[in-house]
């Protein structure tokens, strides 16, 4: 199981107290359908001169690097701390 899968499962588990988990498949299905319809409409139905002008309401600017190198030792310390806590709990 990958780390991303574990993170998503933890997110679902932690928010299940506040949100109905049974609605997640509906939200995922609606999002997938709307993305596919928008992609199809942009490619097949909308004329090319108009399709090039469709943009997002809020433009996002993500950094080119995923992480900053200076943060890695801090994350390593956090991981080491939780690994130590896990072994203490496991031994008790």
Secondary structure, DSSP 8 states (H G I E B T S, - for coil): --HHHHHHHHHHHHHTTTS-GGGHHHHHHHHHHHHHHHHHIIIIIS-HHHHTT---SS-----SSSS-GGGHHHHHHHHHHHHHHHHHHHH-
